[in-house]
């Protein structure tokens, strides 16, 4: 087998794994309870053996989905800032955070068990997400888009509260409205010109 021929199966395997990961993420996000591995394989249009070849256990699949979503959030902050003003980037990032929360709902029992056993480092995830929020806050403060007295912890707590009372996708419209209201609160207060003239 030539080097090119050996690379082709590896590339196909990586694509198949990415496809399974995308489907599992979508299934977890839309599920009320944890879906079976068989249901995920069926949704992906593959046999259960194919799913297990890439993810030998439910825990390995949950771990992969969880980590991919954390990467999406942490890299997403910088990518959004590269394309949008800081306040707009923050608002778009909040939607990504909501997607992450929704994905966790369909794998919550397994995820909590893995956090309990230390298989997933929850504290490290929190540090990474707070750092992503801080990056956007700092950019917003630098251009006057975002308030200086708000912390990353404030925003994280607010987001968790919003997505607890208005989970996506079940109550997406309410979540969007609450996120818009949160963004209004994150912008610096407007001082009227009459007050400045005094």
C-alpha positions in Angstrom: 0.0 0.0 0.0 1.3 3.4 -0.9 1.5 6.3 1.5 -1.3 8.1 -0.4 -3.5 5.0 -0.1 -2.8 4.7 3.7 -3.7 8.3 4.2 -7.1 8.0 2.4 -8.6 5.5 4.9 -7.4 7.6 7.8 -9.0 10.7 6.2 -12.2 8.7 5.7 -12.2 7.5 9.3 -11.7 11.1 10.6 -14.6 12.3 8.4 -16.8 9.5 9.7 -15.9 10.3 13.3 -16.6 14.0 12.8 -20.0 13.1 11.2 -20.9 10.8 14.1 -19.9 13.5 16.5 -22.0 16.1 14.7 -25.1 13.8 14.7 -24.6 12.9 18.4 -24.3 16.6 19.3 -27.6 17.3 17.5 -29.4 14.3 19.1 -28.2 15.2 22.6 -29.4 18.8 22.1 -32.9 17.8 21.0 -33.4 14.9 23.5 -35.4 15.2 26.7 -33.7 12.1 28.2 -30.4 10.4 27.3 -30.8 8.7 23.9 -29.4 5.2 23.4 -26.3 4.6 21.4 -28.5 2.6 19.0 -30.7 5.7 18.5 -27.7 7.9 17.7 -26.3 5.3 15.2 -29.7 5.1 13.6 -29.9 8.9 13.3 -26.4 8.9 11.7 -27.4 6.2 9.3 -24.8 3.7 10.4 -24.8 0.4 12.2 -24.2 0.3 15.9 -20.9 -1.5 15.3 -19.6 1.6 13.3 -20.5 3.9 16.2 -18.8 1.7 18.7 -15.7 1.4 16.5 -15.3 5.2 16.9 -16.7 5.5 20.4 -16.3 2.3 22.3 -18.5 3.5 25.3 -21.2 6.0 26.0 -18.7 7.8 28.1 -16.2 8.2 25.3 -18.9 9.6 23.1 -20.1 12.0 25.8 -16.5 13.1 26.5 -15.9 13.8 22.8 -19.1 15.8 22.4 -18.5 17.7 25.6 -14.9 18.6 24.6 -15.8 19.6 21.1 -18.5 22.0 22.4 -16.0 23.6 24.9 -13.5 24.1 22.1 -16.3 25.6 20.0 -17.0 28.1 22.8 -13.4 29.0 23.5 -12.2 29.4 19.9 -15.6 30.9 19.0 -15.0 33.9 21.2 -11.8 34.9 19.3 -13.3 34.0 15.9 -16.4 36.2 16.6 -14.2 39.1 17.7 -12.3 38.9 14.5 -15.5 39.4 12.5 -17.8 41.5 14.7 -17.7 44.4 17.1 -17.3 43.2 20.7 -20.9 43.7 21.8 -22.2 41.8 18.7 -19.6 39.1 19.2 -20.7 38.7 22.9 -24.4 38.4 21.8 -23.5 35.7 19.2 -21.4 33.9 21.7 -24.3 33.7 24.1 -26.2 31.7 21.5 -23.3 29.3 21.3 -23.4 29.0 25.1 -27.1 28.2 24.8 -26.4 25.5 22.3 -23.8 24.0 24.7 -26.3 24.0 27.5 -28.9 22.3 25.3 -26.4 19.6 24.3 -25.6 18.8 27.9 -29.3 18.1 28.6 -29.3 15.0 26.5 -26.2 13.5 28.2 -26.6 15.0 31.7 -26.7 11.8 33.8 -23.5 10.4 32.1 -21.8 13.8 32.2 -22.5 14.3 35.9 -21.2 10.8 36.7 -18.0 11.5 34.7 -17.5 14.8 36.5 -18.0 13.0 39.8 -15.3 10.4 39.0 -13.0 13.1 37.6 -13.1 11.8 34.0 -14.1 15.3 33.0 -12.4 18.3 34.7 -15.4 20.6 35.3 -13.2 23.2 37.0 -10.9 23.4 34.0 -13.9 23.9 31.7 -15.1 26.7 33.9 -11.7 28.5 33.8 -11.6 28.2 30.0 -15.2 29.6 29.5 -14.6 32.5 31.9 -11.4 33.3 30.0 -13.4 33.4 26.7 -15.9 35.7 28.3 -13.1 37.9 29.7 -11.5 38.2 26.3 -14.8 39.6 24.9 -15.3 41.9 27.8 -11.8 43.3 27.6 -12.3 44.0 23.9 -15.7 45.6 24.6 -14.3 47.8 27.3 -11.4 48.9 25.1 -13.9 50.4 22.5 -16.5 51.5 25.0 -19.0 48.8 23.9 -19.3 47.0 27.2 -19.5 48.1 30.9 -16.3 48.1 33.0 -18.0 46.9 36.2 -19.2 43.6 34.8 -17.2 40.4 35.4 -17.1 37.2 33.5 -18.7 35.4 36.5 -21.6 37.9 36.3 -22.2 36.9 32.7 -21.8 33.2 33.2 -24.3 33.2 36.1 -26.8 35.3 34.1 -26.5 32.9 31.1 -27.0 29.8 33.3 -30.1 31.5 34.8 -31.6 32.4 31.4 -31.1 28.9 29.9 -32.5 27.3 33.1 -35.8 29.2 32.8 -35.8 29.3 28.9 -34.0 26.2 27.6 -33.2 25.9 24.0 -34.7 24.8 21.7 -38.0 24.4 23.6 -38.2 28.1 24.5 -35.8 29.6 22.0 -37.8 32.8 21.4 -37.9 33.6 25.2 -34.2 32.8 25.5 -33.4 35.3 22.7 -35.5 38.0 24.3 -33.8 37.5 27.7 -30.3 37.5 26.1 -31.1 40.8 24.3 -32.2 42.3 27.6 -29.0 41.0 29.2 -27.0 42.7 26.4 -28.8 46.0 27.1 -27.7 45.8 30.7 -24.1 45.1 29.6 -23.8 48.2 27.6 -22.4 51.4 29.3 -25.2 53.7 30.5 -25.9 56.7 28.2 -25.4 60.0 29.9 -27.7 62.6 28.6 -26.2 65.8 27.1 -28.2 68.0 29.4 -26.5 66.3 32.4 -23.1 66.8 30.8 -23.8 70.5 30.3 -24.4 71.1 33.9 
